[in-house]
């Protein structure tokens, strides 16, 4: 079991070293990207809501 523990420790040491190399985003970048995601999500939701409403009206006209 000793060699498995060594592999696990080696993995975490390697992972920590890699995480130190990562270029983490700054707080303003995180804020900007978060707002962008929210705006795009709302735009897509509005688009599909309008599309659903229009298709529903069209289907009701076909059924009548």
PDB file of N, CA, C and O in Angstrom, chain B, residues numbered from 101:
ATOM      1  N   UNK B 101       0.822  -1.191   0.000  1.00  0.00           N
ATOM      2  CA  UNK B 101       0.000   0.000   0.000  1.00  0.00           C
ATOM      3  C   UNK B 101       0.869   1.259   0.000  1.00  0.00           C
ATOM      4  O   UNK B 101       0.379   2.342  -0.319  1.00  0.00           O
ATOM      5  N   UNK B 102       2.113   1.137   0.342  1.00  0.00           N
ATOM      6  CA  UNK B 102       3.010   2.273   0.408  1.00  0.00           C
ATOM      7  C   UNK B 102       3.189   2.980  -0.918  1.00  0.00           C
ATOM      8  O   UNK B 102       3.257   4.209  -0.963  1.00  0.00           O
ATOM      9  N   UNK B 103       3.268   2.215  -2.006  1.00  0.00           N
ATOM     10  CA  UNK B 103       3.489   2.852  -3.302  1.00  0.00           C
ATOM     11  C   UNK B 103       2.254   3.620  -3.748  1.00  0.00           C
ATOM     12  O   UNK B 103       2.376   4.629  -4.442  1.00  0.00           O
ATOM     13  N   UNK B 104       1.048   3.153  -3.356  1.00  0.00           N
ATOM     14  CA  UNK B 104      -0.176   3.878  -3.717  1.00  0.00           C
ATOM     15  C   UNK B 104      -0.235   5.216  -2.990  1.00  0.00           C
ATOM     16  O   UNK B 104      -0.612   6.229  -3.580  1.00  0.00           O
ATOM     17  N   UNK B 105       0.131   5.222  -1.726  1.00  0.00           N
ATOM     18  CA  UNK B 105       0.138   6.470  -0.967  1.00  0.00           C
ATOM     19  C   UNK B 105       1.134   7.447  -1.573  1.00  0.00           C
ATOM     20  O   UNK B 105       0.872   8.648  -1.643  1.00  0.00           O
ATOM     21  N   UNK B 106       2.276   6.929  -2.010  1.00  0.00           N
ATOM     22  CA  UNK B 106       3.288   7.773  -2.637  1.00  0.00           C
ATOM     23  C   UNK B 106       2.736   8.390  -3.921  1.00  0.00           C
ATOM     24  O   UNK B 106       2.985   9.563  -4.201  1.00  0.00           O
ATOM     25  N   UNK B 107       1.987   7.606  -4.706  1.00  0.00           N
ATOM     26  CA  UNK B 107       1.404   8.113  -5.952  1.00  0.00           C
ATOM     27  C   UNK B 107       0.378   9.205  -5.663  1.00  0.00           C
ATOM     28  O   UNK B 107       0.308  10.203  -6.381  1.00  0.00           O
ATOM     29  N   UNK B 108      -0.412   9.014  -4.617  1.00  0.00           N
ATOM     30  CA  UNK B 108      -1.420  10.012  -4.257  1.00  0.00           C
ATOM     31  C   UNK B 108      -0.746  11.311  -3.831  1.00  0.00           C
ATOM     32  O   UNK B 108      -1.146  12.390  -4.267  1.00  0.00           O
ATOM     33  N   UNK B 109       0.254  11.215  -2.998  1.00  0.00           N
ATOM     34  CA  UNK B 109       0.989  12.402  -2.552  1.00  0.00           C
ATOM     35  C   UNK B 109       1.643  13.080  -3.745  1.00  0.00           C
ATOM     36  O   UNK B 109       1.609  14.306  -3.860  1.00  0.00           O
ATOM     37  N   UNK B 110       2.230  12.301  -4.621  1.00  0.00           N
ATOM     38  CA  UNK B 110       2.877  12.842  -5.821  1.00  0.00           C
ATOM     39  C   UNK B 110       1.863  13.569  -6.694  1.00  0.00           C
ATOM     40  O   UNK B 110       2.159  14.625  -7.254  1.00  0.00           O
ATOM     41  N   UNK B 111       0.669  12.999  -6.807  1.00  0.00           N
ATOM     42  CA  UNK B 111      -0.391  13.619  -7.604  1.00  0.00           C
ATOM     43  C   UNK B 111      -0.757  14.991  -7.041  1.00  0.00           C
ATOM     44  O   UNK B 111      -0.846  15.965  -7.789  1.00  0.00           O
ATOM     45  N   UNK B 112      -0.969  15.071  -5.738  1.00  0.00           N
ATOM     46  CA  UNK B 112      -1.365  16.342  -5.129  1.00  0.00           C
ATOM     47  C   UNK B 112      -0.252  17.383  -5.197  1.00  0.00           C
ATOM     48  O   UNK B 112      -0.531  18.571  -5.359  1.00  0.00           O
ATOM     49  N   UNK B 113       0.979  16.964  -5.078  1.00  0.00           N
ATOM     50  CA  UNK B 113       2.102  17.896  -5.223  1.00  0.00           C
ATOM     51  C   UNK B 113       2.145  18.437  -6.647  1.00  0.00           C
ATOM     52  O   UNK B 113       2.354  19.631  -6.863  1.00  0.00           O
ATOM     53  N   UNK B 114       1.944  17.547  -7.615  1.00  0.00           N
ATOM     54  CA  UNK B 114       1.936  17.949  -9.021  1.00  0.00           C
ATOM     55  C   UNK B 114       0.753  18.879  -9.313  1.00  0.00           C
ATOM     56  O   UNK B 114       0.899  19.878 -10.016  1.00  0.00           O
ATOM     57  N   UNK B 115      -0.412  18.540  -8.768  1.00  0.00           N
ATOM     58  CA  UNK B 115      -1.600  19.374  -8.988  1.00  0.00           C
ATOM     59  C   UNK B 115      -1.401  20.768  -8.405  1.00  0.00           C
ATOM     60  O   UNK B 115      -1.778  21.762  -9.025  1.00  0.00           O
ATOM     61  N   UNK B 116      -0.819  20.843  -7.230  1.00  0.00           N
ATOM     62  CA  UNK B 116      -0.570  22.140  -6.599  1.00  0.00           C
ATOM     63  C   UNK B 116       0.403  22.974  -7.440  1.00  0.00           C
ATOM     64  O   UNK B 116       0.217  24.181  -7.596  1.00  0.00           O
ATOM     65  N   UNK B 117       1.428  22.331  -7.975  1.00  0.00           N
ATOM     66  CA  UNK B 117       2.393  23.041  -8.819  1.00  0.00           C
ATOM     67  C   UNK B 117       1.713  23.579 -10.079  1.00  0.00           C
ATOM     68  O   UNK B 117       1.997  24.697 -10.508  1.00  0.00           O
ATOM     69  N   UNK B 118       0.821  22.789 -10.667  1.00  0.00           N
ATOM     70  CA  UNK B 118       0.112  23.232 -11.871  1.00  0.00           C
ATOM     71  C   UNK B 118      -0.830  24.392 -11.555  1.00  0.00           C
ATOM     72  O   UNK B 118      -0.949  25.327 -12.347  1.00  0.00           O
ATOM     73  N   UNK B 119      -1.497  24.338 -10.407  1.00  0.00           N
ATOM     74  CA  UNK B 119      -2.415  25.413 -10.035  1.00  0.00           C
ATOM     75  C   UNK B 119      -1.687  26.731  -9.808  1.00  0.00           C
ATOM     76  O   UNK B 119      -2.275  27.798  -9.986  1.00  0.00           O
ATOM     77  N   UNK B 120      -0.438  26.675  -9.425  1.00  0.00           N
ATOM     78  CA  UNK B 120       0.345  27.900  -9.256  1.00  0.00           C
ATOM     79  C   UNK B 120       0.664  28.540 -10.603  1.00  0.00           C
ATOM     80  O   UNK B 120       0.930  29.740 -10.669  1.00  0.00           O
ATOM     81  N   UNK B 121       0.640  27.750 -11.679  1.00  0.00           N
ATOM     82  CA  UNK B 121       0.935  28.258 -13.018  1.00  0.00           C
ATOM     83  C   UNK B 121      -0.282  28.905 -13.677  1.00  0.00           C
ATOM     84  O   UNK B 121      -0.143  29.626 -14.666  1.00  0.00           O
ATOM     85  N   UNK B 122      -1.462  28.653 -13.139  1.00  0.00           N
ATOM     86  CA  UNK B 122      -2.696  29.141 -13.749  1.00  0.00           C
ATOM     87  C   UNK B 122      -2.775  30.661 -13.646  1.00  0.00           C
ATOM     88  O   UNK B 122      -2.471  31.244 -12.605  1.00  0.00           O
ATOM     89  N   UNK B 123      -3.184  31.286 -14.735  1.00  0.00           N
ATOM     90  CA  UNK B 123      -3.410  32.736 -14.736  1.00  0.00           C
ATOM     91  C   UNK B 123      -4.867  32.967 -14.332  1.00  0.00           C
ATOM     92  O   UNK B 123      -5.763  32.947 -15.176  1.00  0.00           O
ATOM     93  N   UNK B 124      -5.094  33.186 -13.038  1.00  0.00           N
ATOM     94  CA  UNK B 124      -6.445  33.359 -12.527  1.00  0.00           C
ATOM     95  C   UNK B 124      -6.991  34.721 -12.945  1.00  0.00           C
ATOM     96  O   UNK B 124      -6.238  35.693 -13.001  1.00  0.00           O
ATOM     97  N   UNK B 125      -8.301  34.808 -13.243  1.00  0.00           N
ATOM     98  CA  UNK B 125      -8.882  36.096 -13.639  1.00  0.00           C
ATOM     99  C   UNK B 125      -8.932  37.070 -12.464  1.00  0.00           C
ATOM    100  O   UNK B 125      -8.997  36.673 -11.300  1.00  0.00           O
ATOM    101  N   UNK B 126      -8.900  38.346 -12.807  1.00  0.00           N
ATOM    102  CA  UNK B 126      -8.989  39.376 -11.771  1.00  0.00           C
ATOM    103  C   UNK B 126     -10.455  39.581 -11.377  1.00  0.00           C
ATOM    104  O   UNK B 126     -11.365  39.106 -12.057  1.00  0.00           O
ATOM    105  N   UNK B 127     -10.663  40.286 -10.282  1.00  0.00           N
ATOM    106  CA  UNK B 127     -12.029  40.531  -9.806  1.00  0.00           C
ATOM    107  C   UNK B 127     -12.871  41.281 -10.860  1.00  0.00           C
ATOM    108  O   UNK B 127     -14.022  40.905 -11.080  1.00  0.00           O
ATOM    109  N   UNK B 128     -12.334  42.329 -11.518  1.00  0.00           N
ATOM    110  CA  UNK B 128     -13.128  43.003 -12.559  1.00  0.00           C
ATOM    111  C   UNK B 128     -13.472  42.076 -13.735  1.00  0.00           C
ATOM    112  O   UNK B 128     -14.559  42.173 -14.303  1.00  0.00           O
ATOM    113  N   UNK B 129     -12.560  41.193 -14.093  1.00  0.00           N
ATOM    114  CA  UNK B 129     -12.846  40.247 -15.176  1.00  0.00           C
ATOM    115  C   UNK B 129     -13.965  39.295 -14.777  1.00  0.00           C
ATOM    116  O   UNK B 129     -14.857  39.010 -15.576  1.00  0.00           O
ATOM    117  N   UNK B 130     -13.921  38.811 -13.556  1.00  0.00           N
ATOM    118  CA  UNK B 130     -14.966  37.907 -13.077  1.00  0.00           C
ATOM    119  C   UNK B 130     -16.317  38.614 -13.090  1.00  0.00           C
ATOM    120  O   UNK B 130     -17.321  38.038 -13.509  1.00  0.00           O
ATOM    121  N   UNK B 131     -16.337  39.858 -12.632  1.00  0.00           N
ATOM    122  CA  UNK B 131     -17.581  40.631 -12.616  1.00  0.00           C
ATOM    123  C   UNK B 131     -18.104  40.833 -14.028  1.00  0.00           C
ATOM    124  O   UNK B 131     -19.289  40.625 -14.291  1.00  0.00           O
ATOM    125  N   UNK B 132     -17.227  41.237 -14.937  1.00  0.00           N
ATOM    126  CA  UNK B 132     -17.634  41.483 -16.321  1.00  0.00           C
ATOM    127  C   UNK B 132     -18.174  40.215 -16.972  1.00  0.00           C
ATOM    128  O   UNK B 132     -19.212  40.254 -17.633  1.00  0.00           O
ATOM    129  N   UNK B 133     -17.485  39.095 -16.795  1.00  0.00           N
ATOM    130  CA  UNK B 133     -17.930  37.847 -17.404  1.00  0.00           C
ATOM    131  C   UNK B 133     -19.226  37.343 -16.773  1.00  0.00           C
ATOM    132  O   UNK B 133     -20.066  36.764 -17.462  1.00  0.00           O
ATOM    133  N   UNK B 134     -19.392  37.557 -15.482  1.00  0.00           N
ATOM    134  CA  UNK B 134     -20.626  37.143 -14.812  1.00  0.00           C
ATOM    135  C   UNK B 134     -21.819  37.929 -15.347  1.00  0.00           C
ATOM    136  O   UNK B 134     -22.877  37.361 -15.615  1.00  0.00           O
ATOM    137  N   UNK B 135     -21.638  39.241 -15.499  1.00  0.00           N
ATOM    138  CA  UNK B 135     -22.708  40.073 -16.055  1.00  0.00           C
ATOM    139  C   UNK B 135     -23.013  39.648 -17.483  1.00  0.00           C
ATOM    140  O   UNK B 135     -24.178  39.585 -17.876  1.00  0.00           O
ATOM    141  N   UNK B 136     -21.990  39.358 -18.254  1.00  0.00           N
ATOM    142  CA  UNK B 136     -22.174  38.914 -19.631  1.00  0.00           C
ATOM    143  C   UNK B 136     -22.980  37.618 -19.689  1.00  0.00           C
ATOM    144  O   UNK B 136     -23.877  37.484 -20.520  1.00  0.00           O
ATOM    145  N   UNK B 137     -22.671  36.678 -18.824  1.00  0.00           N
ATOM    146  CA  UNK B 137     -23.400  35.404 -18.784  1.00  0.00           C
ATOM    147  C   UNK B 137     -24.864  35.639 -18.422  1.00  0.00           C
ATOM    148  O   UNK B 137     -25.755  35.035 -19.019  1.00  0.00           O
ATOM    149  N   UNK B 138     -25.116  36.508 -17.454  1.00  0.00           N
ATOM    150  CA  UNK B 138     -26.497  36.793 -17.046  1.00  0.00           C
ATOM    151  C   UNK B 138     -27.270  37.451 -18.184  1.00  0.00           C
ATOM    152  O   UNK B 138     -28.411  37.077 -18.453  1.00  0.00           O
ATOM    153  N   UNK B 139     -26.659  38.427 -18.854  1.00  0.00           N
ATOM    154  CA  UNK B 139     -27.328  39.128 -19.958  1.00  0.00           C
ATOM    155  C   UNK B 139     -27.631  38.167 -21.104  1.00  0.00           C
ATOM    156  O   UNK B 139     -28.739  38.180 -21.642  1.00  0.00           O
ATOM    157  N   UNK B 140     -26.676  37.348 -21.477  1.00  0.00           N
ATOM    158  CA  UNK B 140     -26.896  36.398 -22.569  1.00  0.00           C
ATOM    159  C   UNK B 140     -27.966  35.381 -22.186  1.00  0.00           C
ATOM    160  O   UNK B 140     -28.798  35.018 -23.018  1.00  0.00           O
ATOM    161  N   UNK B 141     -27.954  34.921 -20.945  1.00  0.00           N
ATOM    162  CA  UNK B 141     -28.967  33.968 -20.482  1.00  0.00           C
ATOM    163  C   UNK B 141     -30.363  34.580 -20.548  1.00  0.00           C
ATOM    164  O   UNK B 141     -31.312  33.927 -20.982  1.00  0.00           O
ATOM    165  N   UNK B 142     -30.487  35.833 -20.119  1.00  0.00           N
ATOM    166  CA  UNK B 142     -31.787  36.507 -20.183  1.00  0.00           C
ATOM    167  C   UNK B 142     -32.236  36.719 -21.627  1.00  0.00           C
ATOM    168  O   UNK B 142     -33.419  36.578 -21.936  1.00  0.00           O
ATOM    169  N   UNK B 143     -31.300  37.057 -22.507  1.00  0.00           N
ATOM    170  CA  UNK B 143     -31.637  37.254 -23.920  1.00  0.00           C
ATOM    171  C   UNK B 143     -32.118  35.950 -24.551  1.00  0.00           C
ATOM    172  O   UNK B 143     -33.093  35.949 -25.302  1.00  0.00           O
ATOM    173  N   UNK B 144     -31.454  34.865 -24.259  1.00  0.00           N
ATOM    174  CA  UNK B 144     -31.861  33.566 -24.806  1.00  0.00           C
ATOM    175  C   UNK B 144     -33.214  33.153 -24.236  1.00  0.00           C
ATOM    176  O   UNK B 144     -34.060  32.629 -24.961  1.00  0.00           O
ATOM    177  N   UNK B 145     -33.423  33.385 -22.939  1.00  0.00           N
ATOM    178  CA  UNK B 145     -34.708  33.057 -22.317  1.00  0.00           C
ATOM    179  C   UNK B 145     -35.830  33.872 -22.955  1.00  0.00           C
ATOM    180  O   UNK B 145     -36.909  33.341 -23.220  1.00  0.00           O
ATOM    181  N   UNK B 146     -35.583  35.157 -23.202  1.00  0.00           N
ATOM    182  CA  UNK B 146     -36.588  36.007 -23.844  1.00  0.00           C
ATOM    183  C   UNK B 146     -36.871  35.525 -25.261  1.00  0.00           C
ATOM    184  O   UNK B 146     -38.028  35.465 -25.678  1.00  0.00           O
ATOM    185  N   UNK B 147     -35.831  35.185 -25.994  1.00  0.00           N
ATOM    186  CA  UNK B 147     -36.006  34.689 -27.360  1.00  0.00           C
ATOM    187  C   UNK B 147     -36.880  33.446 -27.383  1.00  0.00           C
ATOM    188  O   UNK B 147     -37.833  33.369 -28.158  1.00  0.00           O
ATOM    189  N   UNK B 148     -36.561  32.473 -26.538  1.00  0.00           N
ATOM    190  CA  UNK B 148     -37.344  31.239 -26.530  1.00  0.00           C
ATOM    191  C   UNK B 148     -38.750  31.463 -25.975  1.00  0.00           C
ATOM    192  O   UNK B 148     -39.686  30.775 -26.380  1.00  0.00           O
ATOM    193  N   UNK B 149     -38.910  32.408 -25.063  1.00  0.00           N
ATOM    194  CA  UNK B 149     -40.243  32.738 -24.567  1.00  0.00           C
ATOM    195  C   UNK B 149     -41.111  33.321 -25.666  1.00  0.00           C
ATOM    196  O   UNK B 149     -42.271  32.936 -25.818  1.00  0.00           O
ATOM    197  N   UNK B 150     -40.552  34.251 -26.434  1.00  0.00           N
ATOM    198  CA  UNK B 150     -41.284  34.850 -27.553  1.00  0.00           C
ATOM    199  C   UNK B 150     -41.570  33.805 -28.623  1.00  0.00           C
ATOM    200  O   UNK B 150     -42.671  33.766 -29.172  1.00  0.00           O
ATOM    201  N   UNK B 151     -40.596  32.963 -28.923  1.00  0.00           N
ATOM    202  CA  UNK B 151     -40.790  31.902 -29.909  1.00  0.00           C
ATOM    203  C   UNK B 151     -41.888  30.945 -29.462  1.00  0.00           C
ATOM    204  O   UNK B 151     -42.732  30.553 -30.269  1.00  0.00           O
ATOM    205  N   UNK B 152     -41.887  30.569 -28.200  1.00  0.00           N
ATOM    206  CA  UNK B 152     -42.909  29.678 -27.663  1.00  0.00           C
ATOM    207  C   UNK B 152     -44.286  30.319 -27.770  1.00  0.00           C
ATOM    208  O   UNK B 152     -45.251  29.667 -28.167  1.00  0.00           O
ATOM    209  N   UNK B 153     -44.373  31.590 -27.418  1.00  0.00           N
ATOM    210  CA  UNK B 153     -45.645  32.305 -27.493  1.00  0.00           C
ATOM    211  C   UNK B 153     -46.149  32.358 -28.936  1.00  0.00           C
ATOM    212  O   UNK B 153     -47.327  32.106 -29.188  1.00  0.00           O
ATOM    213  N   UNK B 154     -45.269  32.685 -29.880  1.00  0.00           N
ATOM    214  CA  UNK B 154     -45.659  32.781 -31.288  1.00  0.00           C
ATOM    215  C   UNK B 154     -46.095  31.423 -31.835  1.00  0.00           C
ATOM    216  O   UNK B 154     -47.098  31.333 -32.543  1.00  0.00           O
ATOM    217  N   UNK B 155     -45.358  30.380 -31.516  1.00  0.00           N
ATOM    218  CA  UNK B 155     -45.740  29.049 -31.994  1.00  0.00           C
ATOM    219  C   UNK B 155     -47.050  28.593 -31.365  1.00  0.00           C
ATOM    220  O   UNK B 155     -47.853  27.922 -32.014  1.00  0.00           O
ATOM    221  N   UNK B 156     -47.266  28.952 -30.114  1.00  0.00           N
ATOM    222  CA  UNK B 156     -48.514  28.611 -29.439  1.00  0.00           C
ATOM    223  C   UNK B 156     -49.691  29.308 -30.116  1.00  0.00           C
ATOM    224  O   UNK B 156     -50.734  28.690 -30.331  1.00  0.00           O
ATOM    225  N   UNK B 157     -49.535  30.586 -30.454  1.00  0.00           N
ATOM    226  CA  UNK B 157     -50.597  31.307 -31.162  1.00  0.00           C
ATOM    227  C   UNK B 157     -50.873  30.672 -32.522  1.00  0.00           C
ATOM    228  O   UNK B 157     -52.029  30.498 -32.908  1.00  0.00           O
ATOM    229  N   UNK B 158     -49.817  30.329 -33.240  1.00  0.00           N
ATOM    230  CA  UNK B 158     -49.983  29.692 -34.545  1.00  0.00           C
ATOM    231  C   UNK B 158     -50.683  28.351 -34.443  1.00  0.00           C
ATOM    232  O   UNK B 158     -51.540  28.032 -35.266  1.00  0.00           O
ATOM    233  N   UNK B 159     -50.329  27.574 -33.452  1.00  0.00           N
ATOM    234  CA  UNK B 159     -50.949  26.264 -33.261  1.00  0.00           C
ATOM    235  C   UNK B 159     -52.414  26.411 -32.874  1.00  0.00           C
ATOM    236  O   UNK B 159     -53.254  25.630 -33.321  1.00  0.00           O
ATOM    237  N   UNK B 160     -52.727  27.398 -32.054  1.00  0.00           N
ATOM    238  CA  UNK B 160     -54.126  27.639 -31.686  1.00  0.00           C
ATOM    239  C   UNK B 160     -54.947  28.009 -32.912  1.00  0.00           C
ATOM    240  O   UNK B 160     -56.104  27.604 -33.026  1.00  0.00           O
ATOM    241  N   UNK B 161     -54.364  28.773 -33.829  1.00  0.00           N
ATOM    242  CA  UNK B 161     -55.076  29.151 -35.048  1.00  0.00           C
ATOM    243  C   UNK B 161     -55.328  27.933 -35.934  1.00  0.00           C
ATOM    244  O   UNK B 161     -56.365  27.849 -36.592  1.00  0.00           O
ATOM    245  N   UNK B 162     -54.396  27.000 -35.956  1.00  0.00           N
ATOM    246  CA  UNK B 162     -54.578  25.783 -36.750  1.00  0.00           C
ATOM    247  C   UNK B 162     -55.653  24.882 -36.157  1.00  0.00           C
ATOM    248  O   UNK B 162     -56.395  24.229 -36.890  1.00  0.00           O
ATOM    249  N   UNK B 163     -55.735  24.846 -34.853  1.00  0.00           N
ATOM    250  CA  UNK B 163     -56.698  23.969 -34.183  1.00  0.00           C
ATOM    251  C   UNK B 163     -58.114  24.509 -34.315  1.00  0.00           C
ATOM    252  O   UNK B 163     -59.052  23.722 -34.435  1.00  0.00           O
ATOM    253  N   UNK B 164     -58.300  25.822 -34.296  1.00  0.00           N
ATOM    254  CA  UNK B 164     -59.641  26.423 -34.373  1.00  0.00           C
ATOM    255  C   UNK B 164     -60.270  26.205 -35.689  1.00  0.00           C
ATOM    256  O   UNK B 164     -61.396  26.647 -35.916  1.00  0.00           O
TER     257      UNK B 164
END
